[in-house]
């Protein structure tokens, strides 16, 4: 399998979003995350090309890559939380 994936600097999640721009472009609430800034140009391209499947590939890939990066960050954060909980449990068990 594999493939020649390239790393795109455009696909980085942004914590500080322009909320007025998001509201103006009517981004649905469930998409207003750290990748919303990439969904706006993707939806604009989709509307301009009448949602043709073969168009807007770069925008879609960038948005999906951003979503994947956010997923990886959440997984890493969860692992870190579990490690802290295990360490706290071990120190409390050792203290007894």
ABEGO torsion letter per residue (X at the ends): XEEBBBBBAAABBBABBBAAAAAAAGBBAAABBAAAAAAAAAAAAAAAAGGBAABGAAAAAAAAAAAAAAAAAAAAAAAAAAAAAAAAAAAAAAAX
